Amino acid sequence: MSVYRVPALQQVAAATATTSSLGSSGVESLIGFLNSGKGQKLANLLALENKQLGDELQSANFWTGGSATVVSATCVGIVSEGIQLDVVCDIKGKRVQRQVVAPFTSPVTDETALKLVLIDMATKSGRIGDTALIASLPFGHDCSVPLDFLFNNVPHPTWVRAYLYDAATTAVLRAVNDEKIRDKSRLQVKVNFPEVNPAFDTYRIGTILEMVRAMVLALACDEGKRVRVCVQQSLGEGVFTGLPLALASMRIILEKMDWGPNLTKEQKWQAGDNLTPRSEALIRLGTIGADQYASDDDVVIVVSPQNVIGGMIVELLEDMCKAAAGRPLVLINPNLADRPSSNNMMQIRGRSERRAFQDSFVDIYALRLLYPSSGGYMFPIRGMIGKKDFRSPWVAYLHTENEAGRDEYRIAAAFPPFPPPDPNVLSQILMVDQQE
């Protein structure tokens, strides 16, 4: 998007301006939204973000008891510094006009950044409802999702699995090749729908491994990278030694998995590779720990690491992240919450450090179904929260049926890429939908 300037225009002139005078189609869409009835309240609040105007109204309100207000704000342009607004104010009973710029909260260089900064500005202005409309504008990040996921139907349709595998794989590829990510050794992918949720009896180990295989083959075949897939070893002591049920047979399946025809025999994992590493192998297998790294590993993917009763994976995983030394390390569906046990291994001492380690990972892809707090065990599905890649916004969706009776996830709100949205806010969004 070429940043542009336009002179202060009257509202009618701005509404009827041609595309050539407004710049990109994304800029035109945003101006149209801010000048519409749906965007007018947000425009009024953004005008107050201009320090000079805000100070003027605050000073006037000191003497007039809060009667100095913004009557209307018309967007007349977008400049590199922010949003140009023609503002009509009521000050001491008189209508006055001001031309101001509502400053962006972060640099804007293209349409993608423009949508993100508007979501951030709307969130900070308390206009969460407007973020859904901003996310739906036809520029920047595409926040829409397909119809008819039908997550209630298990097993899931083949196209649903393929869509999710492709989306997660695309996010991983983008993150691995993103030079602006400071620490690539702390990335994570979180997906939680019936077939990959071990808490439900719909769990299918094949689905999670098919998704991992899609990621690995994209990295190995398309990027030529050496990828190590790690599944944690048995943890605990005595009778508590073992693995969670969801991981019990995962390593065996990985060893027998078909890695496709695009890799040669030498590029695939072979029995004995852990004892005698081969530089030709693009696919490697391992457990969790700093000693698992080979000097030529390009990417490490750790599948579903989790603490168990009597055993803690966090320390081994933390050592592994340090050994990565900035190389990409991606956790798939980690569950690093404490699991109290009789030997007091995960007691209060050290809990804050373990929580800090857990929070140090950044989401590069996420999809989680939302259920009502008062309702069934796993259904009905009330909505979904998702993030399409590292730089994408978080988007909350409400589960509905459209006029044709088809399964639909409607955008309900959007949030900045970092940090993840407050669960309490998501609950409020679901409550509003239930009341409607």
C-alpha positions in Angstrom: 0.0 0.0 0.0 1.4 3.3 -1.0 0.8 5.7 1.9 -1.0 8.7 0.6 -2.2 12.1 1.6 -5.5 13.8 0.6 -6.7 17.3 1.5 -9.4 17.8 4.1 -12.6 17.0 2.3 -16.2 17.4 3.2 -18.1 14.2 4.1 -19.9 14.0 0.8 -16.8 14.5 -1.2 -15.0 11.8 0.8 -17.9 9.4 0.2 -17.9 9.9 -3.5 -14.2 10.1 -4.2 -12.8 7.8 -6.8 -10.4 4.9 -6.1 -7.5 6.7 -7.8 -7.8 9.6 -5.3 -8.0 7.4 -2.3 -5.1 5.0 -3.0 -5.4 1.2 -2.5 -8.7 -0.6 -2.3 -7.9 -1.5 1.3 -7.6 2.1 2.3 -10.8 2.9 0.5 -12.6 0.1 2.3 -11.4 1.4 5.7 -12.4 5.0 5.0 -15.8 3.7 3.9 -16.2 1.7 7.1 -15.2 4.6 9.4 -17.6 6.9 7.6 -20.5 4.5 7.8 -23.0 4.2 10.6 -21.3 1.1 11.9 -17.9 2.8 12.2 -19.0 6.2 13.4 -18.6 5.6 17.1 -15.1 4.1 16.6 -14.1 7.2 14.5 -15.3 9.5 17.3 -13.2 7.6 19.9 -10.2 7.6 17.6 -10.4 11.3 17.3 -9.8 11.6 21.0 -6.5 9.7 20.6 -5.1 12.9 19.0 -3.3 14.5 22.0 -4.0 18.1 21.0 -7.7 17.5 20.6 -7.9 15.3 23.7 -6.1 17.9 25.8 -8.4 20.7 24.5 -11.6 18.8 25.4 -10.2 17.8 28.7 -9.4 21.3 29.6 -12.8 22.5 28.4 -14.5 19.8 30.5 -12.7 21.0 33.6 -14.9 24.2 33.4 -18.0 22.9 31.8 -18.5 19.6 33.7 -18.1 17.2 30.8 -20.2 19.0 28.2 -17.3 19.2 25.7 -17.7 16.2 23.4 -17.0 14.9 19.9 -20.2 15.2 17.8 -18.9 13.5 14.7 -15.6 12.5 13.0 -15.2 12.0 9.3 -12.3 10.1 7.9 -10.7 12.0 5.0 -7.5 10.1 4.5 -4.8 7.8 5.8 -1.3 9.0 6.2 1.9 7.4 7.5 1.3 8.8 10.9 -2.4 7.8 11.3 -5.9 8.5 10.3 -6.9 12.0 9.1 -10.2 13.1 10.6 -12.5 16.1 10.2 -14.0 16.4 13.7 -17.0 18.4 14.8 -16.9 19.1 18.5 -19.4 20.7 20.9 -17.4 23.0 23.2 -19.3 25.3 25.7 -22.4 25.0 23.5 -20.7 26.0 20.3 -19.9 23.8 17.3 -16.3 23.9 16.3 -14.4 22.0 13.6 -10.9 20.5 14.0 -8.7 18.6 11.6 -6.7 16.0 13.4 -4.7 12.8 12.9 -5.4 9.8 15.2 -1.9 8.3 15.5 -1.3 4.6 14.7 -0.2 2.5 17.6 2.5 0.8 15.5 4.1 1.4 12.1 2.0 0.8 9.0 3.7 0.0 5.7 1.0 -2.1 3.9 -2.6 -3.2 4.0 -1.8 -6.2 6.3 -0.3 -3.9 8.9 -3.2 -1.4 8.4 -5.8 -4.0 9.4 -3.8 -5.2 12.4 -3.3 -1.7 13.7 -7.0 -0.8 13.4 -7.9 -4.0 15.3 -5.4 -2.9 18.0 -6.8 0.7 18.1 -10.4 -0.6 18.3 -9.5 -3.0 21.1 -7.8 -0.3 23.2 -10.8 2.0 22.6 -13.1 -0.6 24.1 -14.9 -1.2 20.8 -14.4 -5.0 20.7 -17.6 -5.4 18.6 -16.1 -3.3 15.8 -13.1 -5.6 15.5 -15.3 -8.2 13.8 -16.3 -5.7 11.1 -12.7 -4.6 10.7 -11.5 -8.2 10.4 -14.1 -8.8 7.7 -13.0 -5.9 5.5 -11.7 -7.2 2.1 -8.0 -6.4 2.6 -5.0 -7.5 4.6 -5.4 -10.8 6.5 -8.2 -13.1 5.3 -9.9 -14.0 8.5 -12.7 -16.1 7.0 -13.1 -19.9 7.3 -15.0 -22.3 5.1 -18.5 -23.5 5.7 -19.6 -26.9 7.0 -16.7 -28.0 9.2 -19.2 -30.1 11.0 -16.9 -30.9 13.9 -19.8 -32.7 15.6 -19.4 -35.4 12.9 -16.6 -37.8 13.9 -14.6 -39.0 12.0 -14.2 -35.7 10.3 -14.5 -35.4 6.5 -11.3 -35.8 4.6 -11.4 -32.2 3.3 -11.6 -30.9 6.9 -8.5 -32.7 7.8 -6.7 -31.6 4.6 -7.7 -28.0 5.2 -6.4 -28.0 8.8 -3.2 -29.8 7.8 -2.5 -27.3 5.1 -3.3 -24.3 7.3 -1.0 -25.5 10.1 1.8 -26.5 7.6 1.6 -23.1 5.9 2.0 -21.4 9.3 5.0 -23.5 10.2 6.7 -22.8 6.9 6.1 -19.0 7.3 7.5 -19.0 10.9 10.6 -21.1 10.0 11.4 -18.7 7.2 10.4 -15.5 9.1 13.7 -13.5 9.7 11.9 -11.1 12.1 11.1 -13.8 14.7 13.7 -13.2 17.4 13.8 -16.7 19.0 12.6 -19.5 16.8 13.4 -22.1 19.4 10.2 -21.3 21.2 7.3 -21.8 18.7 4.1 -23.7 19.2 1.1 -25.0 17.3 -2.1 -25.6 19.2 -5.1 -27.3 17.6 -8.0 -28.7 19.6 -10.9 -30.3 17.9 -12.6 -33.7 18.6 -10.2 -35.9 16.7 -7.0 -34.5 18.3 -8.4 -33.9 21.8 -7.1 -36.8 24.1 -9.7 -35.8 26.7 -12.5 -37.1 24.5 -13.1 -40.6 23.3 -13.1 -39.2 19.7 -9.3 -38.9 19.9 -7.5 -40.3 16.8 -3.7 -40.5 17.0 -3.6 -40.8 13.2 -5.0 -37.2 12.8 -2.2 -35.6 14.8 0.5 -37.7 13.1 -0.9 -36.9 9.6 -0.7 -33.2 10.4 2.9 -33.7 11.6 3.7 -35.6 8.5 2.3 -32.8 6.3 4.6 -30.3 8.1 7.7 -32.5 7.9 7.3 -33.3 4.2 6.8 -29.7 3.4 9.9 -28.7 5.2 12.0 -31.7 3.9 10.7 -31.9 0.3 10.0 -28.2 -0.5 12.7 -26.6 1.7 15.3 -29.3 1.8 15.6 -29.1 5.6 16.7 -31.8 8.0 13.7 -32.3 10.4 13.8 -34.2 13.7 10.5 -35.4 15.0 10.6 -36.0 18.8 8.2 -37.8 21.1 8.9 -37.8 24.8 10.4 -40.9 26.5 8.9 -42.6 29.6 9.0 -40.4 32.7 8.4 -41.0 36.3 9.7 -43.4 38.9 8.7 -46.9 40.0 5.1 -47.9 39.3 4.5 -44.4 37.9 7.0 -44.8 35.0 5.3 -44.5 31.7 3.7 -42.4 29.0 0.3 -40.7 28.7 -2.1 -42.9 26.7 -2.2 -40.4 23.9 1.6 -40.9 23.3 1.9 -44.6 24.2 2.3 -45.9 20.6 3.3 -42.7 18.8 7.0 -43.5 18.4 6.2 -46.9 17.0 3.8 -45.4 14.4 6.4 -42.8 13.4 9.0 -45.5 12.7 6.6 -47.4 10.5 5.0 -44.3 8.8 5.0 -43.9 5.1 6.9 -40.7 4.3 5.8 -40.7 0.6 7.5 -41.2 -2.8 9.2 -37.8 -3.0 12.1 -38.7 -0.7 14.7 -41.3 -1.4 15.5 -44.2 0.9 18.6 -42.4 2.1 16.5 -39.3 3.0 14.0 -41.2 5.1 14.4 -42.4 8.7 16.1 -45.8 9.0 16.5 -48.1 11.9 19.8 -47.4 13.5 19.9 -43.7 12.7 20.1 -42.7 16.3 23.1 -44.9 16.9 24.8 -43.9 13.6 23.5 -40.5 12.4 23.5 -40.0 8.7 23.8 -36.5 7.1 21.7 -37.7 4.2 18.7 -38.3 6.3 16.2 -35.4 6.0 13.8 -37.1 8.4 15.1 -38.0 11.9 13.4 -39.3 15.0 14.2 -38.6 18.6 13.1 -38.1 22.2 13.3 -35.0 24.3 16.5 -33.6 25.7 19.5 -31.5 24.8 21.4 -34.6 23.8 18.9 -35.3 21.0 20.2 -32.5 18.8 22.5 -33.2 15.9 24.7 -30.4 14.7 23.0 -30.4 11.3 19.4 -30.5 12.5 17.5 -27.6 10.8 14.1 -27.9 12.5 12.9 -29.9 15.5 9.2 -30.8 16.0 8.1 -32.0 19.4 4.8 -33.8 19.4 2.5 -33.3 22.4 5.0 -32.9 25.3 3.4 -33.1 28.7 4.1 -33.7 32.3 2.9 -36.9 33.9 2.2 -38.0 37.5 5.6 -38.4 39.0 7.5 -37.1 36.0 8.3 -33.7 34.6 9.1 -32.9 31.0 9.7 -29.2 31.5 13.3 -29.4 32.5 14.3 -31.7 29.6 12.4 -29.5 27.2 14.0 -26.3 28.6 17.4 -27.8 28.1 16.4 -28.8 24.5 15.3 -25.2 23.8 18.7 -23.9 25.0 20.5 -26.4 22.8 18.5 -25.2 19.8 20.5 -22.0 20.0 17.9 -20.1 17.9 17.2 -22.9 15.4 13.4 -23.6 14.9 11.9 -25.8 17.5 8.1 -26.3 17.2 5.9 -27.8 19.9 2.7 -29.5 18.6 -0.1 -29.4 21.2 2.0 -29.0 24.4 0.4 -29.5 27.8 3.0 -28.3 30.2 0.7 -27.8 33.2 1.8 -29.2 36.5 0.6 -32.7 37.4 0.8 -33.0 41.2 2.2 -36.3 42.6 3.0 -37.9 45.9 6.7 -37.2 45.6 6.1 -33.5 45.5 8.0 -33.2 42.2 5.7 -30.4 40.9 5.0 -28.5 44.1 4.8 -24.8 44.7 8.5 -24.3 44.6 9.6 -23.5 41.0 6.0 -23.2 39.8 6.4 -19.6 38.7 9.6 -20.5 36.7 7.8 -23.4 35.0 4.9 -21.1 34.2 7.3 -18.5 32.8 8.8 -21.2 30.6 5.4 -22.3 29.4 4.5 -18.7 28.5 7.7 -18.1 26.7 6.4 -20.0 23.6 4.7 -18.0 20.9 1.7 -19.2 18.9 2.3 -19.6 15.2 -1.0 -21.4 14.5 -4.0 -22.1 16.8 -7.5 -23.5 16.4 -9.6 -24.3 19.5 -13.3 -25.0 19.7 -15.2 -23.2 22.4 -17.9 -24.8 24.5 -20.4 -23.3 26.9 -19.3 -23.3 30.6 -22.8 -24.6 31.5 -23.7 -27.3 29.1 -22.8 -30.7 27.8 -19.6 -32.6 28.1 -18.1 -31.7 24.7 -21.1 -30.4 22.8 -22.8 -28.2 21.7 -19.9 -26.3 20.1 -20.5 -22.6 20.7 -17.6 -21.1 18.7 -14.0 -21.2 17.8 -10.8 -19.2 18.4 -8.1 -19.2 15.8 -4.8 -17.7 14.6 -3.7 -18.5 11.1 0.0 -17.7 11.4 2.6 -15.8 13.6 1.6 -12.4 12.3 -2.2 -13.0 12.0 -4.7 -11.6 14.5 -6.5 -13.8 16.9 -10.1 -14.2 15.7 -13.1 -15.5 17.7 -15.9 -17.1 15.8 -19.5 -17.9 16.8 -21.0 -21.2 15.6 -24.2 -20.6 13.7 -26.3 -21.8 10.8 -26.7 -19.5 7.8 -30.0 -19.0 5.9 -29.4 -22.1 3.9 -29.0 -24.2 7.0 -25.3 -24.7 6.5 -22.8 -24.9 9.3 -21.0 -21.5 9.7 -18.4 -19.9 11.9 -19.2 -16.1 11.9 -16.5 -13.7 13.0 -17.4 -12.3 16.4 -14.3 -10.4 17.4 -10.6 -10.0 16.5 -7.6 -9.3 18.7 -4.0 -8.2 18.1 -1.5 -11.1 17.3 0.1 -10.8 20.8 -0.8 -11.8 23.5 -3.6 -14.3 23.2 -7.0 -12.9 24.1 -8.3 -12.9 27.7 -10.5 -16.1 28.3 -12.9 -13.9 30.2 -13.5 -11.7 27.1 -14.1 -14.9 25.0 -16.7 -16.0 27.6 -18.5 -12.7 27.4 -18.7 -13.0 23.6 -20.3 -16.5 24.0 -22.7 -15.2 26.6 -23.9 -12.3 24.3 -24.5 -14.9 21.6 -26.5 -17.1 23.9 -28.7 -14.2 25.0 -29.3 -13.2 21.4 
